[in-house]
Amino acid sequence: MEDITRKCKESVVHIMASTEKMSSSGSGSVWDTHGHIITNNHVLISDNLKVTLPDGTKYEAVVVKRYKSQDLAMIKLRGCCSKLVPVVTCSEISPYV
């Protein structure tokens, strides 16, 4: 478990969604180096999205697709950078998983 946590921590981002009257926050996982992030649909209460990377860098994001019945969504960072670290799969961490 420690190995998985160490390898995946750079792939976890913080997401804030807000309206004039309320806000929500949650986490997401970097899907690729093009700025796609996977998160839960219920986090996205509005299209006003701010994403914070593990190093503290902040980006605005847009909703790409929502899968409401599965509570999943994909968002994309605006002006993302090459320092994104996509989430690793279990097979990349250990051949025994």
PDB file as gemmi writes it, atoms N, CA and C in Angstrom:
CRYST1    1.000    1.000    1.000  90.00  90.00  90.00 P 1                      
ATOM      1  N   MET A   1       0.816  -1.191   0.000  1.00  0.00           N  
ATOM      2  CA  MET A   1       0.000   0.000   0.000  1.00  0.00           C  
ATOM      3  C   MET A   1       0.864   1.261   0.000  1.00  0.00           C  
ATOM      4  N   GLU A   2       1.948   1.233   0.717  1.00  0.00           N  
ATOM      5  CA  GLU A   2       2.847   2.386   0.772  1.00  0.00           C  
ATOM      6  C   GLU A   2       3.403   2.704  -0.610  1.00  0.00           C  
ATOM      7  N   ASP A   3       3.731   1.663  -1.381  1.00  0.00           N  
ATOM      8  CA  ASP A   3       4.261   1.847  -2.728  1.00  0.00           C  
ATOM      9  C   ASP A   3       3.221   2.504  -3.636  1.00  0.00           C  
ATOM     10  N   ILE A   4       1.973   2.071  -3.531  1.00  0.00           N  
ATOM     11  CA  ILE A   4       0.902   2.645  -4.339  1.00  0.00           C  
ATOM     12  C   ILE A   4       0.704   4.118  -3.988  1.00  0.00           C  
ATOM     13  N   THR A   5       0.654   4.428  -2.708  1.00  0.00           N  
ATOM     14  CA  THR A   5       0.468   5.810  -2.259  1.00  0.00           C  
ATOM     15  C   THR A   5       1.595   6.700  -2.747  1.00  0.00           C  
ATOM     16  N   ARG A   6       2.821   6.247  -2.624  1.00  0.00           N  
ATOM     17  CA  ARG A   6       3.979   7.035  -3.048  1.00  0.00           C  
ATOM     18  C   ARG A   6       3.929   7.316  -4.541  1.00  0.00           C  
ATOM     19  N   LYS A   7       3.582   6.318  -5.342  1.00  0.00           N  
ATOM     20  CA  LYS A   7       3.573   6.484  -6.791  1.00  0.00           C  
ATOM     21  C   LYS A   7       2.383   7.296  -7.290  1.00  0.00           C  
ATOM     22  N   CYS A   8       1.284   7.283  -6.572  1.00  0.00           N  
ATOM     23  CA  CYS A   8       0.066   7.942  -7.044  1.00  0.00           C  
ATOM     24  C   CYS A   8      -0.146   9.358  -6.509  1.00  0.00           C  
ATOM     25  N   LYS A   9       0.568   9.768  -5.484  1.00  0.00           N  
ATOM     26  CA  LYS A   9       0.262  11.048  -4.842  1.00  0.00           C  
ATOM     27  C   LYS A   9       0.432  12.255  -5.766  1.00  0.00           C  
ATOM     28  N   GLU A  10       1.301  12.181  -6.747  1.00  0.00           N  
ATOM     29  CA  GLU A  10       1.492  13.298  -7.679  1.00  0.00           C  
ATOM     30  C   GLU A  10       0.395  13.347  -8.740  1.00  0.00           C  
ATOM     31  N   SER A  11      -0.487  12.352  -8.751  1.00  0.00           N  
ATOM     32  CA  SER A  11      -1.571  12.282  -9.729  1.00  0.00           C  
ATOM     33  C   SER A  11      -2.905  12.739  -9.160  1.00  0.00           C  
ATOM     34  N   VAL A  12      -2.940  13.107  -7.873  1.00  0.00           N  
ATOM     35  CA  VAL A  12      -4.188  13.507  -7.218  1.00  0.00           C  
ATOM     36  C   VAL A  12      -4.257  15.027  -7.157  1.00  0.00           C  
ATOM     37  N   VAL A  13      -5.392  15.573  -7.598  1.00  0.00           N  
ATOM     38  CA  VAL A  13      -5.587  17.019  -7.607  1.00  0.00           C  
ATOM     39  C   VAL A  13      -6.784  17.383  -6.736  1.00  0.00           C  
ATOM     40  N   HIS A  14      -6.860  18.652  -6.352  1.00  0.00           N  
ATOM     41  CA  HIS A  14      -7.994  19.180  -5.578  1.00  0.00           C  
ATOM     42  C   HIS A  14      -8.855  20.001  -6.526  1.00  0.00           C  
ATOM     43  N   ILE A  15     -10.166  19.790  -6.483  1.00  0.00           N  
ATOM     44  CA  ILE A  15     -11.104  20.484  -7.365  1.00  0.00           C  
ATOM     45  C   ILE A  15     -12.090  21.291  -6.532  1.00  0.00           C  
ATOM     46  N   MET A  16     -12.273  22.557  -6.913  1.00  0.00           N  
ATOM     47  CA  MET A  16     -13.277  23.435  -6.291  1.00  0.00           C  
ATOM     48  C   MET A  16     -14.269  23.852  -7.370  1.00  0.00           C  
ATOM     49  N   ALA A  17     -15.537  23.710  -7.069  1.00  0.00           N  
ATOM     50  CA  ALA A  17     -16.609  24.183  -7.948  1.00  0.00           C  
ATOM     51  C   ALA A  17     -17.442  25.163  -7.141  1.00  0.00           C  
ATOM     52  N   SER A  18     -17.798  26.292  -7.744  1.00  0.00           N  
ATOM     53  CA  SER A  18     -18.543  27.273  -6.952  1.00  0.00           C  
ATOM     54  C   SER A  18     -19.577  28.020  -7.782  1.00  0.00           C  
ATOM     55  N   THR A  19     -20.609  28.443  -7.073  1.00  0.00           N  
ATOM     56  CA  THR A  19     -21.628  29.339  -7.603  1.00  0.00           C  
ATOM     57  C   THR A  19     -21.619  30.555  -6.685  1.00  0.00           C  
ATOM     58  N   GLU A  20     -22.528  31.492  -6.922  1.00  0.00           N  
ATOM     59  CA  GLU A  20     -22.606  32.661  -6.040  1.00  0.00           C  
ATOM     60  C   GLU A  20     -23.011  32.288  -4.624  1.00  0.00           C  
ATOM     61  N   LYS A  21     -23.787  31.204  -4.463  1.00  0.00           N  
ATOM     62  CA  LYS A  21     -24.336  30.865  -3.156  1.00  0.00           C  
ATOM     63  C   LYS A  21     -23.708  29.657  -2.483  1.00  0.00           C  
ATOM     64  N   MET A  22     -23.018  28.812  -3.229  1.00  0.00           N  
ATOM     65  CA  MET A  22     -22.455  27.610  -2.610  1.00  0.00           C  
ATOM     66  C   MET A  22     -21.218  27.133  -3.351  1.00  0.00           C  
ATOM     67  N   SER A  23     -20.499  26.234  -2.689  1.00  0.00           N  
ATOM     68  CA  SER A  23     -19.317  25.656  -3.310  1.00  0.00           C  
ATOM     69  C   SER A  23     -19.193  24.194  -2.894  1.00  0.00           C  
ATOM     70  N   SER A  24     -18.425  23.460  -3.669  1.00  0.00           N  
ATOM     71  CA  SER A  24     -18.131  22.073  -3.325  1.00  0.00           C  
ATOM     72  C   SER A  24     -16.680  21.806  -3.681  1.00  0.00           C  
ATOM     73  N   SER A  25     -16.140  20.792  -3.068  1.00  0.00           N  
ATOM     74  CA  SER A  25     -14.764  20.440  -3.385  1.00  0.00           C  
ATOM     75  C   SER A  25     -14.620  18.928  -3.349  1.00  0.00           C  
ATOM     76  N   GLY A  26     -13.597  18.464  -4.014  1.00  0.00           N  
ATOM     77  CA  GLY A  26     -13.317  17.039  -4.056  1.00  0.00           C  
ATOM     78  C   GLY A  26     -11.971  16.809  -4.685  1.00  0.00           C  
ATOM     79  N   SER A  27     -11.669  15.561  -4.897  1.00  0.00           N  
ATOM     80  CA  SER A  27     -10.395  15.221  -5.509  1.00  0.00           C  
ATOM     81  C   SER A  27     -10.629  14.670  -6.898  1.00  0.00           C  
ATOM     82  N   GLY A  28      -9.552  14.573  -7.646  1.00  0.00           N  
ATOM     83  CA  GLY A  28      -9.592  13.997  -8.977  1.00  0.00           C  
ATOM     84  C   GLY A  28      -8.256  13.355  -9.271  1.00  0.00           C  
ATOM     85  N   SER A  29      -8.214  12.587 -10.341  1.00  0.00           N  
ATOM     86  CA  SER A  29      -6.976  11.917 -10.753  1.00  0.00           C  
ATOM     87  C   SER A  29      -6.589  12.382 -12.147  1.00  0.00           C  
ATOM     88  N   VAL A  30      -5.315  12.700 -12.305  1.00  0.00           N  
ATOM     89  CA  VAL A  30      -4.801  13.096 -13.617  1.00  0.00           C  
ATOM     90  C   VAL A  30      -4.882  11.884 -14.539  1.00  0.00           C  
ATOM     91  N   TRP A  31      -5.573  12.047 -15.654  1.00  0.00           N  
ATOM     92  CA  TRP A  31      -5.771  10.948 -16.595  1.00  0.00           C  
ATOM     93  C   TRP A  31      -4.657  10.896 -17.635  1.00  0.00           C  
ATOM     94  N   ASP A  32      -4.219  12.086 -18.100  1.00  0.00           N  
ATOM     95  CA  ASP A  32      -3.172  12.129 -19.125  1.00  0.00           C  
ATOM     96  C   ASP A  32      -2.407  13.450 -19.033  1.00  0.00           C  
ATOM     97  N   THR A  33      -1.417  13.605 -19.878  1.00  0.00           N  
ATOM     98  CA  THR A  33      -0.602  14.828 -19.852  1.00  0.00           C  
ATOM     99  C   THR A  33      -1.219  15.950 -20.672  1.00  0.00           C  
ATOM    100  N   HIS A  34      -2.419  15.754 -21.199  1.00  0.00           N  
ATOM    101  CA  HIS A  34      -3.128  16.785 -21.954  1.00  0.00           C  
ATOM    102  C   HIS A  34      -4.070  17.587 -21.062  1.00  0.00           C  
ATOM    103  N   GLY A  35      -4.113  17.255 -19.782  1.00  0.00           N  
ATOM    104  CA  GLY A  35      -4.917  18.019 -18.838  1.00  0.00           C  
ATOM    105  C   GLY A  35      -6.259  17.412 -18.479  1.00  0.00           C  
ATOM    106  N   HIS A  36      -6.530  16.184 -18.899  1.00  0.00           N  
ATOM    107  CA  HIS A  36      -7.791  15.528 -18.544  1.00  0.00           C  
ATOM    108  C   HIS A  36      -7.717  14.994 -17.115  1.00  0.00           C  
ATOM    109  N   ILE A  37      -8.790  15.241 -16.366  1.00  0.00           N  
ATOM    110  CA  ILE A  37      -8.895  14.830 -14.970  1.00  0.00           C  
ATOM    111  C   ILE A  37     -10.194  14.041 -14.807  1.00  0.00           C  
ATOM    112  N   ILE A  38     -10.126  12.928 -14.079  1.00  0.00           N  
ATOM    113  CA  ILE A  38     -11.315  12.149 -13.746  1.00  0.00           C  
ATOM    114  C   ILE A  38     -11.720  12.486 -12.311  1.00  0.00           C  
ATOM    115  N   THR A  39     -13.021  12.716 -12.108  1.00  0.00           N  
ATOM    116  CA  THR A  39     -13.525  13.042 -10.775  1.00  0.00           C  
ATOM    117  C   THR A  39     -14.946  12.507 -10.627  1.00  0.00           C  
ATOM    118  N   ASN A  40     -15.556  12.771  -9.493  1.00  0.00           N  
ATOM    119  CA  ASN A  40     -16.958  12.400  -9.290  1.00  0.00           C  
ATOM    120  C   ASN A  40     -17.856  13.510  -9.824  1.00  0.00           C  
ATOM    121  N   ASN A  41     -18.920  13.125 -10.474  1.00  0.00           N  
ATOM    122  CA  ASN A  41     -19.853  14.094 -11.033  1.00  0.00           C  
ATOM    123  C   ASN A  41     -20.467  14.992  -9.960  1.00  0.00           C  
ATOM    124  N   HIS A  42     -20.743  14.455  -8.771  1.00  0.00           N  
ATOM    125  CA  HIS A  42     -21.400  15.263  -7.740  1.00  0.00           C  
ATOM    126  C   HIS A  42     -20.540  16.424  -7.243  1.00  0.00           C  
ATOM    127  N   VAL A  43     -19.239  16.395  -7.505  1.00  0.00           N  
ATOM    128  CA  VAL A  43     -18.355  17.498  -7.119  1.00  0.00           C  
ATOM    129  C   VAL A  43     -18.622  18.731  -7.989  1.00  0.00           C  
ATOM    130  N   LEU A  44     -19.034  18.508  -9.220  1.00  0.00           N  
ATOM    131  CA  LEU A  44     -19.173  19.584 -10.199  1.00  0.00           C  
ATOM    132  C   LEU A  44     -20.542  20.236 -10.133  1.00  0.00           C  
ATOM    133  N   ILE A  45     -20.761  21.059  -9.098  1.00  0.00           N  
ATOM    134  CA  ILE A  45     -22.052  21.716  -8.920  1.00  0.00           C  
ATOM    135  C   ILE A  45     -22.217  22.910  -9.863  1.00  0.00           C  
ATOM    136  N   SER A  46     -21.132  23.306 -10.530  1.00  0.00           N  
ATOM    137  CA  SER A  46     -21.193  24.405 -11.497  1.00  0.00           C  
ATOM    138  C   SER A  46     -20.076  24.206 -12.517  1.00  0.00           C  
ATOM    139  N   ASP A  47     -20.071  25.089 -13.512  1.00  0.00           N  
ATOM    140  CA  ASP A  47     -18.994  25.058 -14.509  1.00  0.00           C  
ATOM    141  C   ASP A  47     -17.835  25.966 -14.110  1.00  0.00           C  
ATOM    142  N   ASN A  48     -17.929  26.598 -12.947  1.00  0.00           N  
ATOM    143  CA  ASN A  48     -16.845  27.439 -12.438  1.00  0.00           C  
ATOM    144  C   ASN A  48     -15.897  26.532 -11.645  1.00  0.00           C  
ATOM    145  N   LEU A  49     -14.879  26.017 -12.329  1.00  0.00           N  
ATOM    146  CA  LEU A  49     -13.989  25.012 -11.733  1.00  0.00           C  
ATOM    147  C   LEU A  49     -12.572  25.524 -11.587  1.00  0.00           C  
ATOM    148  N   LYS A  50     -12.007  25.276 -10.424  1.00  0.00           N  
ATOM    149  CA  LYS A  50     -10.597  25.583 -10.146  1.00  0.00           C  
ATOM    150  C   LYS A  50      -9.932  24.297  -9.671  1.00  0.00           C  
ATOM    151  N   VAL A  51      -8.778  23.996 -10.232  1.00  0.00           N  
ATOM    152  CA  VAL A  51      -8.055  22.768  -9.896  1.00  0.00           C  
ATOM    153  C   VAL A  51      -6.679  23.137  -9.366  1.00  0.00           C  
ATOM    154  N   THR A  52      -6.310  22.508  -8.247  1.00  0.00           N  
ATOM    155  CA  THR A  52      -4.993  22.735  -7.656  1.00  0.00           C  
ATOM    156  C   THR A  52      -4.186  21.449  -7.769  1.00  0.00           C  
ATOM    157  N   LEU A  53      -2.996  21.567  -8.378  1.00  0.00           N  
ATOM    158  CA  LEU A  53      -2.094  20.427  -8.513  1.00  0.00           C  
ATOM    159  C   LEU A  53      -1.358  20.191  -7.197  1.00  0.00           C  
ATOM    160  N   PRO A  54      -0.705  19.034  -7.040  1.00  0.00           N  
ATOM    161  CA  PRO A  54       0.014  18.746  -5.797  1.00  0.00           C  
ATOM    162  C   PRO A  54       1.078  19.789  -5.426  1.00  0.00           C  
ATOM    163  N   ASP A  55       1.642  20.473  -6.430  1.00  0.00           N  
ATOM    164  CA  ASP A  55       2.666  21.478  -6.132  1.00  0.00           C  
ATOM    165  C   ASP A  55       2.083  22.849  -5.813  1.00  0.00           C  
ATOM    166  N   GLY A  56       0.727  22.951  -5.809  1.00  0.00           N  
ATOM    167  CA  GLY A  56       0.068  24.207  -5.478  1.00  0.00           C  
ATOM    168  C   GLY A  56      -0.330  25.048  -6.680  1.00  0.00           C  
ATOM    169  N   THR A  57       0.099  24.676  -7.883  1.00  0.00           N  
ATOM    170  CA  THR A  57      -0.268  25.405  -9.087  1.00  0.00           C  
ATOM    171  C   THR A  57      -1.771  25.273  -9.321  1.00  0.00           C  
ATOM    172  N   LYS A  58      -2.427  26.389  -9.687  1.00  0.00           N  
ATOM    173  CA  LYS A  58      -3.880  26.391  -9.887  1.00  0.00           C  
ATOM    174  C   LYS A  58      -4.219  26.648 -11.350  1.00  0.00           C  
ATOM    175  N   TYR A  59      -5.274  25.961 -11.803  1.00  0.00           N  
ATOM    176  CA  TYR A  59      -5.761  26.111 -13.164  1.00  0.00           C  
ATOM    177  C   TYR A  59      -7.276  26.180 -13.162  1.00  0.00           C  
ATOM    178  N   GLU A  60      -7.837  26.843 -14.151  1.00  0.00           N  
ATOM    179  CA  GLU A  60      -9.262  26.743 -14.403  1.00  0.00           C  
ATOM    180  C   GLU A  60      -9.476  25.490 -15.235  1.00  0.00           C  
ATOM    181  N   ALA A  61     -10.695  24.960 -15.187  1.00  0.00           N  
ATOM    182  CA  ALA A  61     -10.997  23.746 -15.946  1.00  0.00           C  
ATOM    183  C   ALA A  61     -12.391  23.832 -16.533  1.00  0.00           C  
ATOM    184  N   VAL A  62     -12.629  23.021 -17.553  1.00  0.00           N  
ATOM    185  CA  VAL A  62     -13.945  22.931 -18.183  1.00  0.00           C  
ATOM    186  C   VAL A  62     -14.415  21.481 -18.134  1.00  0.00           C  
ATOM    187  N   VAL A  63     -15.738  21.305 -18.101  1.00  0.00           N  
ATOM    188  CA  VAL A  63     -16.313  19.966 -18.110  1.00  0.00           C  
ATOM    189  C   VAL A  63     -16.264  19.424 -19.534  1.00  0.00           C  
ATOM    190  N   VAL A  64     -15.717  18.223 -19.685  1.00  0.00           N  
ATOM    191  CA  VAL A  64     -15.665  17.548 -20.982  1.00  0.00           C  
ATOM    192  C   VAL A  64     -16.856  16.614 -21.135  1.00  0.00           C  
ATOM    193  N   LYS A  65     -17.125  15.810 -20.114  1.00  0.00           N  
ATOM    194  CA  LYS A  65     -18.198  14.823 -20.175  1.00  0.00           C  
ATOM    195  C   LYS A  65     -18.638  14.460 -18.770  1.00  0.00           C  
ATOM    196  N   ARG A  66     -19.937  14.242 -18.602  1.00  0.00           N  
ATOM    197  CA  ARG A  66     -20.508  13.785 -17.331  1.00  0.00           C  
ATOM    198  C   ARG A  66     -21.159  12.428 -17.534  1.00  0.00           C  
ATOM    199  N   TYR A  67     -20.969  11.547 -16.598  1.00  0.00           N  
ATOM    200  CA  TYR A  67     -21.626  10.241 -16.574  1.00  0.00           C  
ATOM    201  C   TYR A  67     -22.411  10.186 -15.267  1.00  0.00           C  
ATOM    202  N   LYS A  68     -23.564  10.834 -15.260  1.00  0.00           N  
ATOM    203  CA  LYS A  68     -24.335  11.018 -14.027  1.00  0.00           C  
ATOM    204  C   LYS A  68     -24.718   9.702 -13.364  1.00  0.00           C  
ATOM    205  N   SER A  69     -25.114   8.703 -14.147  1.00  0.00           N  
ATOM    206  CA  SER A  69     -25.557   7.445 -13.541  1.00  0.00           C  
ATOM    207  C   SER A  69     -24.421   6.692 -12.854  1.00  0.00           C  
ATOM    208  N   GLN A  70     -23.176   6.975 -13.250  1.00  0.00           N  
ATOM    209  CA  GLN A  70     -22.014   6.357 -12.605  1.00  0.00           C  
ATOM    210  C   GLN A  70     -21.307   7.319 -11.643  1.00  0.00           C  
ATOM    211  N   ASP A  71     -21.827   8.548 -11.530  1.00  0.00           N  
ATOM    212  CA  ASP A  71     -21.228   9.596 -10.693  1.00  0.00           C  
ATOM    213  C   ASP A  71     -19.765   9.843 -11.077  1.00  0.00           C  
ATOM    214  N   LEU A  72     -19.501   9.866 -12.378  1.00  0.00           N  
ATOM    215  CA  LEU A  72     -18.163  10.149 -12.894  1.00  0.00           C  
ATOM    216  C   LEU A  72     -18.218  11.349 -13.823  1.00  0.00           C  
ATOM    217  N   ALA A  73     -17.094  12.036 -13.935  1.00  0.00           N  
ATOM    218  CA  ALA A  73     -16.992  13.154 -14.871  1.00  0.00           C  
ATOM    219  C   ALA A  73     -15.543  13.311 -15.310  1.00  0.00           C  
ATOM    220  N   MET A  74     -15.383  13.874 -16.501  1.00  0.00           N  
ATOM    221  CA  MET A  74     -14.052  14.215 -16.985  1.00  0.00           C  
ATOM    222  C   MET A  74     -14.021  15.717 -17.205  1.00  0.00           C  
ATOM    223  N   ILE A  75     -12.986  16.353 -16.675  1.00  0.00           N  
ATOM    224  CA  ILE A  75     -12.769  17.776 -16.893  1.00  0.00           C  
ATOM    225  C   ILE A  75     -11.413  17.947 -17.563  1.00  0.00           C  
ATOM    226  N   LYS A  76     -11.174  19.148 -18.102  1.00  0.00           N  
ATOM    227  CA  LYS A  76      -9.879  19.413 -18.743  1.00  0.00           C  
ATOM    228  C   LYS A  76      -9.351  20.748 -18.260  1.00  0.00           C  
ATOM    229  N   LEU A  77      -8.094  20.748 -17.881  1.00  0.00           N  
ATOM    230  CA  LEU A  77      -7.446  21.970 -17.431  1.00  0.00           C  
ATOM    231  C   LEU A  77      -7.254  22.912 -18.604  1.00  0.00           C  
ATOM    232  N   ARG A  78      -7.424  24.198 -18.354  1.00  0.00           N  
ATOM    233  CA  ARG A  78      -7.124  25.218 -19.367  1.00  0.00           C  
ATOM    234  C   ARG A  78      -5.669  25.605 -19.217  1.00  0.00           C  
ATOM    235  N   GLY A  79      -4.936  25.572 -20.312  1.00  0.00           N  
ATOM    236  CA  GLY A  79      -3.534  25.980 -20.287  1.00  0.00           C  
ATOM    237  C   GLY A  79      -2.661  25.087 -19.438  1.00  0.00           C  
ATOM    238  N   CYS A  80      -2.931  23.792 -19.486  1.00  0.00           N  
ATOM    239  CA  CYS A  80      -2.168  22.874 -18.625  1.00  0.00           C  
ATOM    240  C   CYS A  80      -0.711  22.780 -19.069  1.00  0.00           C  
ATOM    241  N   CYS A  81       0.040  22.200 -18.230  1.00  0.00           N  
ATOM    242  CA  CYS A  81       1.479  22.135 -18.453  1.00  0.00           C  
ATOM    243  C   CYS A  81       1.965  20.692 -18.575  1.00  0.00           C  
ATOM    244  N   SER A  82       3.204  20.548 -18.937  1.00  0.00           N  
ATOM    245  CA  SER A  82       3.784  19.214 -19.138  1.00  0.00           C  
ATOM    246  C   SER A  82       4.140  18.513 -17.835  1.00  0.00           C  
ATOM    247  N   LYS A  83       3.980  19.200 -16.697  1.00  0.00           N  
ATOM    248  CA  LYS A  83       4.352  18.575 -15.427  1.00  0.00           C  
ATOM    249  C   LYS A  83       3.284  17.665 -14.843  1.00  0.00           C  
ATOM    250  N   LEU A  84       2.182  17.454 -15.565  1.00  0.00           N  
ATOM    251  CA  LEU A  84       1.140  16.557 -15.081  1.00  0.00           C  
ATOM    252  C   LEU A  84       1.635  15.124 -15.037  1.00  0.00           C  
ATOM    253  N   VAL A  85       1.260  14.415 -13.984  1.00  0.00           N  
ATOM    254  CA  VAL A  85       1.656  13.014 -13.812  1.00  0.00           C  
ATOM    255  C   VAL A  85       0.390  12.159 -13.841  1.00  0.00           C  
ATOM    256  N   PRO A  86       0.153  11.445 -14.953  1.00  0.00           N  
ATOM    257  CA  PRO A  86      -1.047  10.602 -15.016  1.00  0.00           C  
ATOM    258  C   PRO A  86      -1.034   9.517 -13.936  1.00  0.00           C  
ATOM    259  N   VAL A  87      -2.233   9.159 -13.480  1.00  0.00           N  
ATOM    260  CA  VAL A  87      -2.367   8.117 -12.465  1.00  0.00           C  
ATOM    261  C   VAL A  87      -1.820   6.811 -13.035  1.00  0.00           C  
ATOM    262  N   VAL A  88      -1.098   6.102 -12.207  1.00  0.00           N  
ATOM    263  CA  VAL A  88      -0.523   4.828 -12.649  1.00  0.00           C  
ATOM    264  C   VAL A  88      -1.518   3.712 -12.398  1.00  0.00           C  
ATOM    265  N   THR A  89      -1.422   2.664 -13.180  1.00  0.00           N  
ATOM    266  CA  THR A  89      -2.303   1.527 -12.979  1.00  0.00           C  
ATOM    267  C   THR A  89      -1.636   0.551 -12.030  1.00  0.00           C  
ATOM    268  N   CYS A  90      -2.428  -0.313 -11.442  1.00  0.00           N  
ATOM    269  CA  CYS A  90      -1.883  -1.297 -10.507  1.00  0.00           C  
ATOM    270  C   CYS A  90      -0.857  -2.190 -11.173  1.00  0.00           C  
ATOM    271  N   SER A  91      -1.047  -2.502 -12.456  1.00  0.00           N  
ATOM    272  CA  SER A  91      -0.091  -3.381 -13.139  1.00  0.00           C  
ATOM    273  C   SER A  91       1.265  -2.706 -13.302  1.00  0.00           C  
ATOM    274  N   GLU A  92       1.307  -1.366 -13.321  1.00  0.00           N  
ATOM    275  CA  GLU A  92       2.587  -0.673 -13.392  1.00  0.00           C  
ATOM    276  C   GLU A  92       3.278  -0.647 -12.036  1.00  0.00           C  
ATOM    277  N   ILE A  93       2.511  -0.784 -10.973  1.00  0.00           N  
ATOM    278  CA  ILE A  93       3.066  -0.752  -9.631  1.00  0.00           C  
ATOM    279  C   ILE A  93       3.578  -2.133  -9.243  1.00  0.00           C  
ATOM    280  N   SER A  94       2.787  -3.132  -9.500  1.00  0.00           N  
ATOM    281  CA  SER A  94       3.160  -4.490  -9.107  1.00  0.00           C  
ATOM    282  C   SER A  94       2.618  -5.495 -10.096  1.00  0.00           C  
ATOM    283  N   PRO A  95       3.442  -6.416 -10.556  1.00  0.00           N  
ATOM    284  CA  PRO A  95       2.950  -7.442 -11.488  1.00  0.00           C  
ATOM    285  C   PRO A  95       2.041  -8.457 -10.806  1.00  0.00           C  
ATOM    286  N   TYR A  96       1.929  -8.407  -9.469  1.00  0.00           N  
ATOM    287  CA  TYR A  96       1.137  -9.383  -8.723  1.00  0.00           C  
ATOM    288  C   TYR A  96      -0.275  -8.927  -8.426  1.00  0.00           C  
ATOM    289  N   VAL A  97      -0.616  -7.697  -8.811  1.00  0.00           N  
ATOM    290  CA  VAL A  97      -1.957  -7.162  -8.517  1.00  0.00           C  
ATOM    291  C   VAL A  97      -2.857  -7.419  -9.702  1.00  0.00           C  
TER     292      VAL A  97                                                      
END                                                                             
